[in-house]
Amino acid sequence: MTEPAYKTLMAIDETTPLFGQIALRDLVLPDLLGDEQSDILYWAGRSLAEKLPTKEADIPGLFAQLGLGTLANQSQKRQQREYRLDGSTVAARLKDFDKPDFQLEAGLLAQLLQQQLGVVVEGNSQVLSRDQAVLITISLDTRDKQPIIDDLID
């Protein structure tokens, strides 16, 4: 990241309140976590989901409230779902950082869905650089049932 990009990021109205979060995610954590960053952030996202149980219909709202971006379901099959994550925060991170990591978001979404669907769910993120968006692919193992925690959400 160059000095002008840093100043540009701070000046964007939509991301200014999130500057601290973005600075930690893309400036500090890569140095601290090194090669393990993606794995650790994925499990951090899953842990966060356990503390913020949310109904499936409310997941996009949670992503917005957390400042992670705009989440939309792109496709849905029996054992796989694809979600698009975009918005000003995502675009700014993609523009201003060399390798922004979105595994926190993948882990968060995977665990939220696992809690709602009662099956084992795994997630992975892929940057769609041309679209300034991220594709989160969710795999569902419908053979391995998990307890549903709806009673914690209501």
N, C-alpha and C positions, 0 to 999 in steps of 0.2 A: 504494500500500500504506500502510495506517495503522499507527500505533505499536502498538495492541493486536494487530493481525494479525501483526506482526513477532514479538511475544512469544508468541503462540499457536503460530506456526510453529516457534519454537525449543523449545517445550515438548512437541511431539509425539514420542513415543518412537521411532516408526518412521523419522522423518525427521531426528532430531537428528544422527546421524552424517553425514548428507548435507547439513547446513545450509550448510557452506562451498560445496559444489557449487551448491546452489540459490541462494545469495546471489550468486555470480558470474554464474550463468546469467540471473537475473532482476533483479538490481540493477545490476551493473557492465557486463555486455556490452551491454545496450541503449543505455547512454550512450556507450560506446566505438564501437560498430558502426553506430549510427543506422539509417538506412533500409536499409542493406545487411545487417542482422542475419540475417534469414531465409536469404538466399543464402549468407552466410559460414558459418553454422551447418550448413546442409545439406552443404556441401563439407567442413566439418570432420568431420561424421559419416561421410562417405564415406572420408576419409583415415584415420579411426580404424579403420574396418572393414578396411582394407588391412593394418593392423598387428595386428589380432585376427581372423585368418581362423577361421571357425567353421562346422561342419557345420550344415545347415539345421535339423535336429532340436534342436540345442543353442542356437539363437538366443534363444529365450525365457529360457533360463538366463543367457545373457550379459547380456541386458537387466536381469535381476534383480540380477546381480552388480555391474553398473555403477550400480545405484540409479536406473534410468530408469523402472521400473515393471513391471507384469505385462503381457506381450505374448501375445496369443492370435489365431490365424488365425480370421477370421469367415467368409470366403468365398473361393473359389478358382475362377477361370475360366482359360481358355487364355491370355489376355493381360492379366488383371487379378486382383489379390488385394487383399483388405481385411483389415487387422489392427486389433484393438482394444488400446489401451494404457491401462491404468488402475492402480489401487493407491493406497496412501496418499501416495506422493510426488507422483503426478499430481494427486490430489485436493487436496493442500495447495497445490501451485503454482497450480491453477485457482482456488482459493478466495482465496488471499492476494496474488495479483499481477494487475494489470489485463490484461496481454496476454502471458501466458507463451508462449514460442515452442517448438515441438516439431519443428522442421525438422532439428535434430541427429539426433533419433531416426529421422526419415524417411530421411535420408541414410545413416545407419548401416545401417538395414534394407535399403535399396535396394542398397548396395554388397555387403553380406553375401550377398544373394540373387544378385546378378550373378556373384559369384565362384563360387557353387555351381551355378548353372543354366547358365552359359556363354552368356547372352544379355544384351543391353542392358536395364537395369532403371532406372526412375526412380520416385521416391516423393514423396508430398506428405502433409502432415498437416492435419487439420481438427479443431477442438475440438468435442466433443459436450457442451456445457455442462450440459444437463439431466442427463446420465448421469455427470458428472464423469469423463469419459474422452476419449480422443483416437482418431480414426479415421485410420489411415495407409493410404493407397491406393497400391498398387504397380502400375505398368504395365510389362509385359514386351514387348519387341520381339523376337519369335521369329525375325524375318527377319535380324537382325544378330547373328551369333554372336560370342562372345568366348571367349578361352582360359579353360579351367577350371583352377583352382589347387588341386585336391584333393591333389596331392602335397605342398603346403605345410602342409596341415592334419594329415595322418596322422603 
